[in-house]
Amino acid sequence: MDKPNAQMPPAPKAPKIAPPAGSCDAHVHLVAGQKDFPLWDGRVENPAEGPDFDGWLSLYRAHLDALGFTKGLIVHSILYGTDNSVTVETLKRLGGNFRGVGLLPDTATDAQLDQFVDQNLKAVRLNYVHGGVLSWDGAKTLAPRLADRGLHIQMLLHSHLHMEELDADIRALPVPLVIDHVGWPDLSLGTDDPGFPRLLKLVSDGHVHIKLSAIYRLCPAPYDQAAPFIAALVAANPEGCLWGSDWPHLMLNGAQMPDAATLLDAFHDVVTRDDHRETILKHVPDRLFFDL
């Protein structure tokens, strides 16, 4: 069966406020022309038609330049399954200011983990919402070997559904855990829903880092519904927060295609202290991804 094509992201624009020098967009995906790298049979869509791999790299560089970022974290897209080659090649092309997150199965070997390190991949990703190649049990088993290599885990979950069952295990992990997309809460339940205070406590206690990313998946623009959640996470621990654009906004699943500058503007509207902005946009990713 033919897969639908993803939408092209809009032309990049400048945000109202530029990020601090040396800032990192800590959540993007790099895709390629549909024949450039092998696509996973289980994907739900294809990359947008038009650009080849070089074209997508040019679009990504334009995105960075427009927003004012000089560093990036490339999160491997499930469109390519466990074949991390498109992400690895992206890191080779972009150079030392970029790191990656890849996919590995529960059965990953020491050789595969060593190769991860050599390829500038800093974390394995686990999707607890949709499932995938790495399970939570597998991640916990891998964690000591990840720790030995300076790797960590990045995870997609629903804070309103999963925090109670995961809380104790997260606290016991020997590696950092980075949770994507604000914990993907159900905003209609409010910040007092039991799962969200649990997430806040994990962030406050230093057991979790949280990406203030993809708020367009949580609510429509101008994203006011997400503001109390962002504010609460930053108040809990700015040293536990990162920001990412989620460019080029794959698998929208009914969400409206965003403009990345508007997403950064929404972050700045909530996070008004300069020191917190610099911590979240620069210092935390420097520490987690670049060992600075």
KEVO-197892 format. One record per residue (C-alpha): residue number from 1; residue in one letter; chain; x, y, z. Coordinates in steps of 0.2 Angstrom, whole numbers, plus 5000, padded with zeros to 4 digits. Layout:
<pts>
pos  code  unit  u  v  w
NUM  A  A  X  Y  Z
...
</pts>
This chain:
<pts>
pos  code  unit  u  v  w
1  M  A  5000  5000  5000
2  D  A  5007  5017  4995
3  K  A  5011  5028  5010
4  P  A  5006  5047  5011
5  N  A  5020  5060  5009
6  A  A  5024  5071  5024
7  Q  A  5021  5090  5021
8  M  A  5035  5102  5018
9  P  A  5039  5113  5032
10  P  A  5037  5132  5029
11  A  A  5051  5143  5024
12  P  A  5061  5148  5039
13  K  A  5058  5165  5048
14  A  A  5068  5174  5061
15  P  A  5061  5173  5079
16  K  A  5057  5189  5088
17  I  A  5071  5186  5100
18  A  A  5087  5178  5095
19  P  A  5094  5163  5106
20  P  A  5110  5166  5115
21  A  A  5126  5163  5105
22  G  A  5130  5144  5104
23  S  A  5113  5138  5107
24  C  A  5107  5121  5102
25  D  A  5090  5115  5094
26  A  A  5089  5099  5104
27  H  A  5076  5090  5094
28  V  A  5075  5089  5075
29  H  A  5074  5075  5062
30  L  A  5084  5073  5046
31  V  A  5076  5065  5031
32  A  A  5081  5063  5013
33  G  A  5074  5060  4996
34  Q  A  5063  5044  4995
35  K  A  5077  5034  4986
36  D  A  5092  5041  4995
37  F  A  5091  5030  5011
38  P  A  5081  5014  5014
39  L  A  5064  5017  5022
40  W  A  5057  5006  5035
41  D  A  5042  4995  5029
42  G  A  5032  4999  5045
43  R  A  5033  5018  5043
44  V  A  5016  5027  5042
45  E  A  5022  5041  5029
46  N  A  5036  5045  5017
47  P  A  5047  5060  5018
48  A  A  5040  5075  5008
49  E  A  5043  5074  4989
50  G  A  5055  5086  4981
51  P  A  5072  5088  4990
52  D  A  5085  5075  4990
53  F  A  5097  5072  5004
54  D  A  5108  5087  5000
55  G  A  5092  5098  4998
56  W  A  5086  5093  5015
57  L  A  5103  5097  5023
58  S  A  5102  5114  5014
59  L  A  5084  5117  5021
60  Y  A  5090  5112  5039
61  R  A  5105  5124  5038
62  A  A  5093  5138  5033
63  H  A  5082  5133  5048
64  L  A  5096  5135  5059
65  D  A  5102  5151  5052
66  A  A  5085  5159  5053
67  L  A  5082  5154  5071
68  G  A  5100  5158  5076
69  F  A  5106  5141  5082
70  T  A  5124  5134  5078
71  K  A  5122  5117  5087
72  G  A  5109  5103  5084
73  L  A  5104  5086  5090
74  I  A  5098  5075  5076
75  V  A  5085  5062  5082
76  H  A  5084  5047  5071
77  S  A  5066  5046  5063
78  I  A  5056  5030  5064
79  L  A  5053  5032  5045
80  Y  A  5070  5023  5043
81  G  A  5068  5010  5057
82  T  A  5084  5004  5065
83  D  A  5094  5009  5050
84  N  A  5103  5024  5057
85  S  A  5113  5028  5042
86  V  A  5103  5044  5037
87  T  A  5107  5051  5054
88  V  A  5125  5046  5054
89  E  A  5128  5053  5037
90  T  A  5120  5069  5043
91  L  A  5132  5070  5057
92  K  A  5147  5067  5046
93  R  A  5141  5081  5034
94  L  A  5137  5094  5048
95  G  A  5153  5092  5059
96  G  A  5157  5094  5077
97  N  A  5143  5105  5083
98  F  A  5130  5091  5080
99  R  A  5126  5075  5089
100  G  A  5113  5062  5086
101  V  A  5100  5050  5095
102  G  A  5099  5033  5087
103  L  A  5088  5017  5088
104  L  A  5094  5001  5095
105  P  A  5085  4985  5099
106  D  A  5084  4976  5116
107  T  A  5097  4964  5110
108  A  A  5110  4977  5106
109  T  A  5128  4971  5107
110  D  A  5143  4979  5115
111  A  A  5150  4981  5097
112  Q  A  5134  4991  5092
113  L  A  5136  5002  5107
114  D  A  5154  5005  5103
115  Q  A  5149  5010  5086
116  F  A  5136  5022  5092
117  V  A  5150  5031  5102
118  D  A  5161  5032  5086
119  Q  A  5146  5039  5076
120  N  A  5143  5054  5088
121  L  A  5127  5046  5093
122  K  A  5124  5051  5112
123  A  A  5108  5042  5116
124  V  A  5096  5028  5112
125  R  A  5077  5033  5109
126  L  A  5063  5023  5117
127  N  A  5045  5026  5111
128  Y  A  5033  5022  5126
129  V  A  5018  5029  5117
130  H  A  5018  5020  5100
131  G  A  5030  5006  5104
132  G  A  5045  5002  5093
133  V  A  5062  4992  5093
134  L  A  5067  4996  5111
135  S  A  5056  4991  5126
136  W  A  5057  4999  5143
137  D  A  5063  4982  5150
138  G  A  5077  4982  5137
139  A  A  5082  5000  5140
140  K  A  5084  4996  5159
141  T  A  5095  4981  5155
142  L  A  5105  4991  5143
143  A  A  5107  5006  5155
144  P  A  5123  5000  5164
145  R  A  5132  4998  5147
146  L  A  5125  5014  5141
147  A  A  5132  5023  5157
148  D  A  5149  5015  5154
149  R  A  5150  5024  5137
150  G  A  5143  5040  5142
151  L  A  5127  5037  5133
152  H  A  5109  5040  5139
153  I  A  5091  5037  5135
154  Q  A  5078  5048  5127
155  M  A  5060  5043  5128
156  L  A  5043  5048  5122
157  L  A  5029  5045  5135
158  H  A  5012  5052  5141
159  S  A  5014  5060  5158
160  H  A  4996  5058  5162
161  L  A  4996  5039  5158
162  H  A  5013  5033  5162
163  M  A  5022  5042  5176
164  E  A  5015  5031  5191
165  E  A  5021  5015  5183
166  L  A  5038  5022  5178
167  D  A  5043  5033  5193
168  A  A  5053  5021  5203
169  D  A  5062  5013  5188
170  I  A  5067  5031  5182
171  R  A  5074  5035  5199
172  A  A  5084  5019  5199
173  L  A  5092  5022  5181
174  P  A  5111  5024  5181
175  V  A  5110  5035  5166
176  P  A  5102  5052  5162
177  L  A  5084  5051  5155
178  V  A  5078  5064  5143
179  I  A  5059  5065  5140
180  D  A  5053  5072  5124
181  H  A  5039  5085  5120
182  V  A  5035  5091  5138
183  G  A  5030  5074  5143
184  W  A  5016  5074  5130
185  P  A  5003  5078  5143
186  D  A  4984  5079  5140
187  L  A  4983  5098  5143
188  S  A  4964  5097  5146
189  L  A  4968  5089  5163
190  G  A  4978  5103  5169
191  T  A  4995  5104  5178
192  D  A  4987  5096  5194
193  D  A  4984  5079  5185
194  P  A  4993  5067  5196
195  G  A  5005  5062  5182
196  F  A  5012  5079  5179
197  P  A  5017  5083  5197
198  R  A  5026  5067  5197
199  L  A  5035  5072  5182
200  L  A  5039  5089  5190
201  K  A  5046  5080  5205
202  L  A  5058  5070  5194
203  V  A  5064  5085  5185
204  S  A  5066  5095  5201
205  D  A  5076  5080  5209
206  G  A  5087  5079  5194
207  H  A  5082  5062  5188
208  V  A  5074  5068  5172
209  H  A  5078  5081  5158
210  I  A  5063  5087  5149
211  K  A  5062  5094  5131
212  L  A  5051  5109  5129
213  S  A  5048  5104  5112
214  A  A  5033  5100  5099
215  I  A  5020  5110  5109
216  Y  A  5011  5111  5092
217  R  A  5006  5093  5095
218  L  A  4998  5097  5111
219  C  A  4987  5112  5107
220  P  A  4984  5124  5092
221  A  A  4993  5141  5090
222  P  A  4996  5153  5099
223  Y  A  5000  5138  5111
224  D  A  4993  5147  5127
225  Q  A  4987  5131  5133
226  A  A  5004  5124  5135
227  A  A  5011  5139  5144
228  P  A  5007  5134  5162
229  F  A  5016  5117  5159
230  I  A  5031  5125  5152
231  A  A  5032  5138  5166
232  A  A  5030  5124  5179
233  L  A  5044  5113  5172
234  V  A  5056  5128  5171
235  A  A  5051  5133  5189
236  A  A  5055  5115  5195
237  N  A  5072  5115  5188
238  P  A  5079  5125  5173
239  E  A  5095  5114  5173
240  G  A  5083  5100  5168
241  C  A  5076  5108  5153
242  L  A  5080  5109  5134
243  W  A  5071  5116  5119
244  G  A  5069  5108  5102
245  S  A  5059  5113  5087
246  D  A  5054  5096  5081
247  W  A  5058  5102  5063
248  P  A  5053  5097  5050
249  H  A  5037  5092  5059
250  L  A  5034  5074  5053
251  M  A  5019  5063  5056
252  L  A  5007  5078  5061
253  N  A  4993  5066  5064
254  G  A  4980  5081  5063
255  A  A  4991  5094  5071
256  Q  A  4993  5110  5062
257  M  A  5010  5112  5053
258  P  A  5019  5125  5064
259  D  A  5032  5139  5060
260  A  A  5048  5135  5070
261  A  A  5051  5154  5074
262  T  A  5033  5155  5082
263  L  A  5038  5140  5093
264  L  A  5053  5148  5099
265  D  A  5044  5164  5102
266  A  A  5031  5155  5112
267  F  A  5046  5148  5123
268  H  A  5053  5166  5125
269  D  A  5035  5172  5130
270  V  A  5035  5160  5145
271  V  A  5054  5159  5149
272  T  A  5057  5178  5152
273  R  A  5073  5177  5162
274  D  A  5089  5178  5152
275  D  A  5099  5166  5163
276  H  A  5085  5153  5161
277  R  A  5085  5155  5142
278  E  A  5104  5153  5142
279  T  A  5103  5138  5153
280  I  A  5090  5129  5143
281  L  A  5096  5134  5125
282  K  A  5115  5132  5128
283  H  A  5121  5126  5144
284  V  A  5111  5110  5147
285  P  A  5113  5103  5129
286  D  A  5132  5108  5130
287  R  A  5133  5097  5146
288  L  A  5122  5082  5139
289  F  A  5127  5081  5121
290  F  A  5144  5090  5120
291  D  A  5152  5086  5137
292  L  A  5156  5104  5140
</pts>
